[in-house]
Amino acid sequence: MYLDTIEEFVPPDDSGRIGRVIRAAREQGLPIPQIYHLFAWRMDAATHLGEYMEEVMRGPSVLSAGVRELIASFTSRRNHCLF
């Protein structure tokens, strides 16, 4: 699903790393991962999502962080998503 309002949203200057990535990608004509648009549009909600993701990907587990990254990248590829 593509939401023009979100994809055309211009991140504010204080949007941190995500805003810088979006601006740089637009300047270079590169595709932007869809989740980045959501992060920039709702930074308050994205903070919590980012913390959750960090815990899932880097927190205690029987799987190494590398294996979890591999699973995530494989799943993204199967779903035709940028990782």
C-alpha positions in Angstrom: 0.0 0.0 0.0 1.3 3.4 -0.8 0.0 6.6 0.9 1.0 9.7 -1.1 0.5 12.0 1.9 3.0 10.0 4.0 5.5 9.4 1.1 5.5 13.1 0.2 5.9 14.2 3.8 9.0 16.4 4.3 10.7 15.4 7.5 11.5 18.4 9.8 15.1 19.4 10.2 15.1 17.9 13.7 14.0 14.4 12.6 17.4 12.9 13.2 18.9 10.1 11.3 15.7 9.0 9.5 15.1 12.5 8.2 18.7 12.7 6.9 18.4 9.3 5.2 15.1 10.3 3.5 16.5 13.6 2.3 19.7 12.0 1.0 17.9 9.3 -0.8 15.5 11.8 -2.4 18.4 13.9 -3.6 20.1 10.9 -5.2 16.8 9.5 -6.6 17.1 6.3 -4.6 14.2 4.3 -3.3 13.2 4.9 0.4 12.2 1.9 2.6 8.5 2.4 3.3 8.9 2.1 7.1 11.2 5.2 7.0 8.2 7.3 5.8 6.2 6.2 8.8 9.1 6.9 11.1 9.5 10.4 9.8 5.7 11.1 9.8 5.1 9.9 13.3 8.4 10.2 15.1 6.8 9.8 18.5 5.3 6.4 17.6 8.5 5.4 15.7 10.6 5.8 18.9 8.6 3.1 20.6 8.7 0.9 17.5 12.4 1.4 17.2 13.0 0.4 20.8 10.9 -2.7 20.4 12.8 -3.7 17.2 16.1 -3.1 19.0 15.1 -5.4 21.8 13.9 -8.1 19.4 17.0 -7.9 17.2 19.6 -7.3 19.9 18.1 -8.5 23.2 18.8 -11.9 24.9 18.0 -14.8 22.6 19.2 -18.3 21.7 19.7 -16.9 18.2 22.7 -14.6 17.5 22.1 -11.1 16.3 23.5 -12.1 12.9 21.1 -15.0 12.5 18.2 -12.7 13.4 19.4 -10.2 10.8 19.6 -13.0 8.2 16.0 -14.1 9.0 14.8 -10.5 8.7 16.5 -9.9 5.4 15.3 -13.2 4.0 11.7 -12.4 5.0 12.0 -8.9 3.6 13.3 -10.3 0.3 10.4 -12.9 0.1 8.0 -10.0 0.7 9.7 -7.9 -2.0 10.6 -5.2 0.6 13.8 -3.2 1.0 15.8 -4.3 4.0 
